[in-house]
Protein backbone atom coordinates (compact mmCIF):
# COMPACT_ATOMS: atom_id res chain seq x y z
CA UNK A 1 0.00 0.00 0.00
CA UNK A 2 1.32 3.45 -0.91
CA UNK A 3 0.61 6.74 0.80
CA UNK A 4 -1.93 7.64 -1.86
CA UNK A 5 -3.87 4.36 -1.92
CA UNK A 6 -6.47 5.54 0.64
CA UNK A 7 -6.81 8.89 -1.11
CA UNK A 8 -7.17 7.24 -4.52
CA UNK A 9 -9.78 4.86 -3.08
CA UNK A 10 -11.76 7.79 -1.65
CA UNK A 11 -11.47 9.64 -4.97
CA UNK A 12 -12.85 6.60 -6.78
CA UNK A 13 -15.82 6.52 -4.39
CA UNK A 14 -16.42 10.21 -5.12
CA UNK A 15 -16.05 9.81 -8.88
CA UNK A 16 -12.79 11.77 -8.97
CA UNK A 17 -9.55 10.86 -10.73
CA UNK A 18 -6.44 9.54 -9.04
CA UNK A 19 -3.73 11.87 -7.75
CA UNK A 20 -0.38 12.14 -9.50
CA UNK A 21 2.42 13.48 -7.35
CA UNK A 22 5.04 15.83 -8.78
CA UNK A 23 8.43 14.34 -9.63
CA UNK A 24 10.11 16.28 -6.82
CA UNK A 25 7.72 14.88 -4.16
CA UNK A 26 10.42 13.10 -2.15
CA UNK A 27 12.55 16.23 -1.95
CA UNK A 28 9.74 18.37 -0.49
CA UNK A 29 9.49 19.11 3.22
CA UNK A 30 6.47 17.69 5.09
CA UNK A 31 4.87 21.15 5.03
CA UNK A 32 5.38 21.42 1.27
CA UNK A 33 4.00 17.89 0.76
CA UNK A 34 0.88 18.79 2.74
CA UNK A 35 0.56 21.96 0.69
CA UNK A 36 0.79 20.00 -2.59
CA UNK A 37 -1.73 17.35 -1.47
CA UNK A 38 -4.12 20.07 -0.29
CA UNK A 39 -3.95 21.82 -3.65
CA UNK A 40 -4.39 18.54 -5.55
CA UNK A 41 -7.48 17.84 -3.45
CA UNK A 42 -8.81 21.37 -4.04
CA UNK A 43 -8.31 21.27 -7.81
CA UNK A 44 -9.79 17.76 -8.07
CA UNK A 45 -12.99 19.27 -6.67
CA UNK A 46 -12.98 22.34 -8.90
CA UNK A 47 -11.55 24.71 -6.27
CA UNK A 48 -8.77 27.15 -7.06
CA UNK A 49 -5.33 26.15 -5.73
CA UNK A 50 -3.77 28.14 -2.92
CA UNK A 51 -0.91 30.11 -4.50
CA UNK A 52 1.80 29.50 -1.88
CA UNK A 53 2.93 28.80 1.64
CA UNK A 54 3.63 31.70 3.96
CA UNK A 55 5.36 31.89 7.32
CA UNK A 56 2.56 34.02 8.79
CA UNK A 57 -0.19 31.58 7.82
CA UNK A 58 1.98 28.71 9.03
CA UNK A 59 2.20 30.30 12.48
CA UNK A 60 -1.58 30.77 12.64
CA UNK A 61 -2.16 27.15 11.60
CA UNK A 62 0.43 25.86 14.07
CA UNK A 63 -1.19 27.80 16.92
CA UNK A 64 -4.58 26.37 15.98
CA UNK A 65 -3.15 22.85 15.90
CA UNK A 66 -1.43 23.23 19.27
CA UNK A 67 -4.55 24.60 20.95
CA UNK A 68 -6.98 22.32 19.07
CA UNK A 69 -8.90 25.30 17.77
CA UNK A 70 -9.84 26.48 14.32
CA UNK A 71 -8.01 29.46 12.96
CA UNK A 72 -9.54 32.65 11.66
CA UNK A 73 -7.46 33.57 8.64
CA UNK A 74 -7.50 36.89 6.85
CA UNK A 75 -8.80 36.16 3.34
CA UNK A 76 -5.86 38.01 1.79
CA UNK A 77 -3.08 35.54 0.99
CA UNK A 78 0.41 36.92 1.28
CA UNK A 79 1.96 36.37 -2.15
CA UNK A 80 5.28 38.10 -1.72
CA UNK A 81 6.78 35.71 0.84
CA UNK A 82 5.07 32.54 -0.38
CA UNK A 83 6.67 29.43 -1.82
CA UNK A 84 5.16 28.81 -5.24
CA UNK A 85 5.21 25.13 -6.17
CA UNK A 86 3.72 25.44 -9.63
Buried (B, 14 or more C-beta within 10 A) or exposed (E): EEEBEEBBEEBEEEEBEEBEBBEEEEEBEEEBBEBBBEBBBEEBEEEEBBBBBBEEBEEBBEEBEEEEEEEEEEEEBBEEEBBEBE
